[in-house]
């Protein structure tokens, strides 16, 4: 039983759905505020539109004139006799709301508000802005701006800006919050012959945000890469969802102002003190596959090189040069940026020995000497390209007396055609002497730079980009499900709330860690010295006493920790000392002590923590811990939730990670266990949004053990507004429910996870060709069905955009798991509608599974607030047509397919089984 919907592997029929089409390909455009006043925005807008060949009709709107620039004008947009696709509003801010209301009455679907004077002018402007947004959303009017330059769509000849010139057509989509930077980039692009598929000034992002435009450019065939100048991220979830979906097929490169701004005010925890808002933004970019650069030159260089060359698989570069100095400069730049020189394999050495003079460098960089001929270049490049350890190639040419730059370029172009799937960069150094050869390389699609150190830096950026994308779609290790004592944790939270308390004690905090199977030191609460001695005797000496308090944050700073206590007298003395030290802090500061065994602390002290970011919600910190954590600041940030792959990538960003792998005679710590601790910690954070900050410091790791020595949790105050939601939606466990098939088999219907890739591959191996054809609208070889690149797009789901449910069966004899069916609900961007698709293994059809999966999807749609669910069905797929009709879908013939649509979603009472 199968039906069709938007497939994440992009291998099926898609709806021709472009919600931003009125902005980029309008047929009729109204300019509200058109005028003939010289050098005015209204005049420039109108002139740019009528001067550009976009092929549509332009209607000036000006109540005081009968014509503008010789074109009939209208008093308002309601007077225009034809339906308008796009309205451009360039009037004082005080009149914009009225203009928006008239646009809605006229049925306009898109508006660009050029006008300024809104939230940048204070509370009154912000109120007006929100009123405009509320009105627009009620009338289904989308808005770009306000306070923007407008947009250009060069491939269609549309210039809806007040810029002085039109951008060249090309394949780069450019988005900017700064109108002034737009005009500067435009001037630069004309000099550098850079073309654009779209050129958008996004302004204040009142409505349309980065996510909307990234989705649009992701579907635009003219756009090969997306470059962004960003001042603020706006809706973090929308940006991350869109960027993560598009980045795998089209590179997204961002330059953001404010990198050196003062870090956010440190929170009370070590974690908060180690976080800066810009560092969090970097972590967010890594999580969604976006590459951040530092200069405008890097921005467009990366856009061009990623359009011309394949992405490297690693960070090892092979350099071929006819001069030693440039090779050294390139090497310095490569190493400083985190790259490595390729260690030449023995077979590469032998190949180079055969084709090069005896005086060649015999190492990488490969110096082929100043008298190198085009043939020598070609032979050396061919040998270097075959090296299995090489991830990319840089060819450097310096103009010496015997050098032929043009002929060398022609030979290089021919050689490049036989190079394996690796990027090839060229640095033809010099001015006019090498210009002809450089032009040949550029025309052939090889990327050239004038300086080799810049080329090496660009290769580093390329390898970082590849690394991030691989991290997104590497299949993680599946972790065991936790059986949590939620009642105990809710009791701790309830006790704290009843006392209007936000700080949990160390003992309470460790209860949360233990619930998530994060190893902790056994701790016992003692309110008297006699109890402390009794617990110490039971544990065995030596022991540690720590202050138990609901008000003291850092125990060590106030004399609240006593280590290595060897006997009862030492325990009694430590108890009395801690109690005395707490007297200056009030009668409620001392609630007793915790007694813990004194562990062998040989190993590394790490920190694992989380605190909230105002834009991205909870952020995870991992790094070197202990008392000097804020001094060394060796840490990395990530966004929850994590899986095992993302946890490993987080660890790899720190310097301590090298030591954790084993150095100077020490064996590696259990990195797999450490990964799982990070994963479980991330689940704790997202599943208990009441937690504002949490520190595990130190987390002791050694060859023998991993254990949390100390922990601290701070809750959100009851008076504080709702906690900031995670930037990435966590696993929607509310959609997990059991169900029994007609044959008596119990299955679990649950949302798909990245770890399901092996089960999904197995699932596709048991499908008939008919089922595959009905689902994907074409036949597909098994090798294609189970390819990793395709399955990752199916299993790695952004739960904000789509929910895929699987029906999982566990064999009671072998305990092996099997997926029997998959159903997917994919939201259409910028709407409250979604498409669904479904596929059930042939041998389990007729068991009621398809009906249950579709009913489950409908309930998900109702919970998610959808207004309509639809799908395309092939005419021969009568089983799916019958199922849809039985549940209440309406069927309508549309050419070669049948559209099934459900517009009145059911209430929870009508469907059973889901715990929503």
PyMOL commands that set and color helices and strands:
alter all, ss='L'
color gray80, all
select helices_A, chain A and resi 21-24+41-51+77-79+93-105+119-121+123-138+154-156+179-192+210-219+236-246+270-273+277-288+296-308+324-336+346-355+374-385+405-416+432-443+452-473+486-498+506-515+529-539+556-558+568-581+583-585+629-632+644-652+656-660+671-687+733-735+754-765+769-776+782-785+788-795+842-844+849-863+878-887+908-910
alter helices_A, ss='H'
color red, helices_A
select strands_A, chain A and resi 2-3+28-32+57-61+67-68+71-74+86-89+110-113+142-145+150-153+158-161+169-176+196-201+225-230+251-256+291-292+316-321+340-341+366-367+392-398+423-429+447-448+503-504+523-526+543-547+561-565+593-597+604-613+617-624+635-639+691-701+706-708+711-715+737-740+746-751+802-810+817-827+833-840+868-874+890-894+897-902
alter strands_A, ss='S'
color yellow, strands_A
deselect
rebuild
show_as cartoon
